[in-house]
Amino acid sequence: MNDGLTSLLRGGEHRAAATLGLTAAIIVTTLAGAACSRSAPAERAAVDAKALFAQACAKCHAGDGSGGLPMVANGPRPIDLTSADWQRARTDAEVLAAIRTGRGAMPPFDGVLTVEQIAALGAHVRTLKRP
């Protein structure tokens, strides 16, 4: 190979290496800058359990939790969450498990709602109890 061509190829190798090095430096700097600019994780916004209940539960359990009509002909009537007997018969863990995994005709909300939303709904269900 002639010296000019060899020199040009070597220059190309150096340019390629320099470009690769520059690209890596930009990526590292960008990632480091992003990591440094992050502040401490913000507290998660409080869940509006009443609004979530209205959105996710009221269709079956009614807005006040008193239950409603069966969703299908001859189907089961949704549980009356305001019933003092029903409330007394279930632990908080059982209420949360029912929300998470579903029960009877009720679908599971695990994977649909966050852990925080499920906990907020469980706490809200407890506020629905009639005296």
C-alpha positions in Angstrom: 0.0 0.0 0.0 1.3 3.5 -0.7 2.2 5.7 2.3 -0.6 8.2 1.6 -3.3 5.6 1.7 -1.9 4.0 4.8 -1.7 7.4 6.5 -5.4 8.1 5.5 -6.5 4.7 6.8 -4.7 5.2 10.1 -6.3 8.6 10.3 -9.7 7.0 9.8 -9.0 4.6 12.6 -8.0 7.4 14.9 -11.1 9.4 13.9 -13.3 6.3 14.5 -11.7 5.7 17.9 -12.1 9.4 18.8 -15.7 9.4 17.7 -16.4 6.3 19.7 -14.6 7.8 22.8 -16.6 11.0 22.4 -19.9 9.2 22.2 -19.1 7.1 25.3 -18.1 10.3 27.2 -21.4 12.0 26.2 -23.4 9.0 27.3 -21.6 8.7 30.7 -21.9 12.5 31.3 -25.6 12.4 30.5 -26.2 9.5 32.8 -24.1 10.9 35.6 -25.9 14.3 35.2 -29.3 12.7 35.3 -28.3 10.7 38.4 -26.9 13.7 40.2 -29.9 15.9 39.3 -32.4 13.5 40.8 -33.6 14.6 44.1 -34.8 12.3 46.8 -37.8 10.3 45.7 -40.9 12.4 46.2 -43.5 11.0 48.5 -46.1 9.2 46.6 -49.3 11.3 46.3 -51.9 10.2 48.7 -54.5 8.0 47.2 -58.0 9.4 47.0 -59.7 6.3 48.2 -63.2 7.6 47.9 -62.7 8.6 44.2 -60.9 5.3 43.5 -63.9 3.4 45.1 -66.2 5.4 42.9 -64.2 4.4 39.8 -63.3 0.8 40.6 -66.0 -0.5 43.0 -69.2 1.5 42.8 -70.4 -0.1 39.6 -71.0 -3.2 41.6 -71.1 -2.2 45.2 -72.9 1.1 44.7 -71.4 4.5 45.5 -72.2 4.1 49.2 -71.1 0.5 49.4 -74.5 -0.9 50.0 -74.3 -3.4 47.2 -76.4 -3.3 44.1 -78.2 -5.5 41.6 -76.5 -8.6 40.2 -74.3 -7.8 37.2 -75.7 -10.8 35.3 -79.2 -12.4 35.3 -79.6 -14.7 38.3 -76.1 -13.8 39.4 -75.0 -13.0 43.0 -75.9 -9.7 44.5 -72.7 -7.7 45.3 -71.8 -7.7 49.0 -73.2 -4.9 51.1 -70.0 -3.4 52.4 -71.9 -1.2 54.9 -73.3 -4.2 56.8 -72.0 -4.2 60.4 -72.3 -8.0 60.4 -70.2 -8.3 57.2 -67.6 -5.8 58.5 -67.3 -7.6 61.9 -66.9 -11.0 60.2 -63.8 -10.0 58.2 -60.4 -9.0 59.2 -58.5 -6.2 57.4 -56.3 -8.8 55.9 -59.3 -10.6 54.4 -60.7 -7.4 53.0 -57.3 -6.7 51.3 -57.0 -10.2 50.0 -60.5 -10.0 48.5 -59.5 -6.8 46.7 -56.2 -8.2 45.6 -57.3 -11.7 44.4 -61.0 -11.2 43.8 -63.8 -13.3 45.3 -66.7 -15.0 43.6 -67.8 -12.7 40.7 -65.5 -10.0 41.9 -62.4 -9.7 39.7 -58.9 -9.5 41.1 -57.3 -6.0 41.2 -53.7 -7.2 41.8 -51.7 -5.8 38.9 -54.5 -3.4 38.1 -54.1 -1.3 41.3 -51.0 -0.5 43.2 -50.3 -1.9 46.7 -51.0 1.7 48.0 -54.3 1.9 46.1 -55.4 -1.5 47.4 -54.5 -0.5 51.0 -56.4 2.7 50.6 -59.5 0.9 49.3 -59.3 -1.5 52.2 -59.3 1.3 54.7 -62.1 3.1 52.8 -64.3 0.0 52.9 -63.9 0.1 56.7 -65.4 3.6 56.7 -68.5 2.4 55.0 -69.8 0.5 58.0 -73.2 1.5 59.2 -73.7 1.6 63.0 
